[in-house]
Amino acid sequence: MFNEAMRKIVLLIIAVLLLLLAGFAAWKLIPGDTMEPEPTPEDLGEPAAAADPDSLAWTEAPNIPWSPRDSHSAFVFKDALWVLGGLNANDSKINPVTPDYTRAVYFNDVWRSEDGMNWERVAEHAEFPPIRSASVFAWKGALYMVGGFSPTGGGYRVGMWRSSDGEHWTKIRTDPPFELREGQVVKVWNGGLWLIGGVNYDTRKLFTDVWFSEDGANWRLVTPDAGWAGRWDHDVAAFGDKLYVAAGMGFEGEGFNDVWATSDGRIWEQLTPAAEFSKRQGGGLVSWKDYLWLISGLDAKTNEGSGDAWYSRDGTSWTKVPEDASWLGREDGSMLVFQDRIWILGGMDTNWNWNNDVWYSVIGTAAGAL
C-alpha cells in the first residue's frame, strides 16, 4: 500500500511539472509580449539600414525664445543643447545691406534645452562680457571659453573662462598663450583640444596656426603655419581618424572652397583646392551618419547663398543633396550634431537679417525616416 501511494505521488508531481513546462513554452510563443521583444536586425547579425544622404530634409522647431543673433556659440553639455553670446544687428543698419556693428546688440546670456525645442534661460547676464565669435566647448566635465571679441569687455582681451554648470563662469586666464583673435575653431579630437585659425581685425592679421590643449587652460603651439591660407569663418570636423578644415574667408572678400585634412594636427594635406561646392564662409562642417557634411554658408563678396547641403565619404569628392532647405542661406549660425540629428541655430541670412530660428535634420533610409 505504501509503494502504491508513493507511485501515485510521483506520477502527480511529474504531471504538474509537465503542465508547468507546457505553460512556459506557450508563454514564450505569445507574439508581442513585452517581456520578450522581437529581435532587431542587429540582434540577428544583420546590418542596420544605411542613411540615404540625398533624402536630407529639415524640420523647424517652433517658438524659440532667445533673441535673433549670429556669431554665437552652441554646444552640447550634460545631455543638453546650449546657446550663449553672439550679436544682433537688425536694428543697427546704415542701409539694408550695411550693418553698423558698433551699435549692434551683443549678448552674454546663456540658454539650455534638453530637446532643442523647449528652451530655458540659465543666465540673463553671465560673468563673461557680451561677446561674439568665441569658442565654447565641453571638456572633462566642464565648459571652457576662449577667443572672441567684446565691444564693452576689453575688445580681444576678453580672457579665458570656465564653468562647471553653464550658469556660473570664472575667468581662469587674463590672456591666452596664443595671439588674441576671434573666428577660430576649437574641436575635441585625438585625446585633446585643437584650436585652428581665426582673425584679429584690429591688427589685420589672419591666422594659420594650430594649438593643442589637454586641459582647456594651457595651450601649446603645434605648428605656426598649417599650409592653408589664413582664414576665419571656416569650420573644422573630426571624421574617421582625421581632422578636416573646409571653406572660410580672408580679407577683401576672399572666399575659399578648399578642403584640408590632418592625421596629427601638424602636417596638413590639401585634399582639393576647389571642391564641388562654391566658395563660402560661415557654413557648418559636421560628421554624421558616416558622411562629412558641409551645410550652407554665404559668398564672401556677394553675400549670396542657399540652404544647400553637400556630403562626402573622403573630403575630396562632394555630392550635393538634390533639394535645398526652405530656410535662407546663412552665415555664422551654429551647426552641430545633437541627439543624432544635425541642428542649425540662428545666423545672418542672405538678406542681411539676423535670425533665431532652429532647424533639425530628417533623413530617410530604405526602411523609412530617421
Phi, psi and omega in degrees: 000321180296316179296322178296320179295316180297320181298319180295320180296315180298316179298321179295317179298318179297318181297318179297316180298318178297321177296318179297317180295321179295320178295319179296319179296319179295320178298320180296334184268358181291120182289143175079004180297130185292343179279345183221079185296154177296140180293143177274166175303324179295323178298326182271005180082012179266144180291146175291156180297131181283149178291145176260102187298331181291347182267004183307131177218175187226143176237136182270136172275127187276159166057056178281127188274341182280156188290154173304145183189162164222180181055027176270178176245136174229142186198164177255131182207129179052049175061028178223161176260134185235149174224137175210155173066198181102188181216159177228115180251020181300325184256016181231036181270135173289320171212176187303338182238017181226094177283147173259099186291342178289340179252005179291159176272124177254148187242148166227033176274165180225130181234151184220143177215137177273347182225001181082354183245320180255119189243145172234142177276119181276322179212130177283319177222099179287173183292330177286155183286163172306132194212149174238155169056033173273158173255121178240132185211150177268135181206121177052048173082008180220167175254145177229146176235129177224152177070184179106173182225139177229124180290341182243359185239032176100015180065240179277351180270059182273349180081183177242140189232155179222145176216142177263349183225356181086345182261316183252130186236144180232134177284127183253342175210142176283316179231139176282166178286340178268162179299146182296141186194172169221172177073009174286168175235136175242130179229146172274125183194141171055045174080015180192196183246137183235124179252130192224123171070199180126185184211152168235108182292327182297317181264359181055047181242133172259146184247141176230024182267166179226131181237154183229144177219144174259349184227359179086347182247323182251129186234146175234147181285127177268314175206138177282344183212107183281352178105329176275159181297141176304144187196164167222176186056026168272181170218162186226142178216145171270128183214123187063230180254019183233163174249134186242144172238135180216147171061202184110186182212159172242196178284166178061032176070022179281123178249165183231149168224030175273163179224133180232156179217156178217150174256349182223359181085345183258313182258122183247141179246131175282115180280324175202137176282341182207096180289172181296334178281156183287162175301137185198161176222154175079010176276187182238139177240120183222156174256124185198136176056040176068021175227157168264128185242135170244126189232123173057211191105162182237154175294132185294336181264316188260346185067013178279152179176170181220177176274048182278160178220140181231148180225156183208148174268339188226358181082353182260309180256131185236143180238136181275136170296130188303322185250125176288158177291159178282341177283153182290149173305151187206164175228156176057025162279178177251133180229122184203167180262130179212129181052043175061031172224156170274133179243139177239125187232112174065204181114166176262130185267180185293347176265013180062037175248138177270140191234159172233025179282154179230131180231148175228154188279150170227133182223147185258166172225181175297338183262357180132195185275148175252000000 
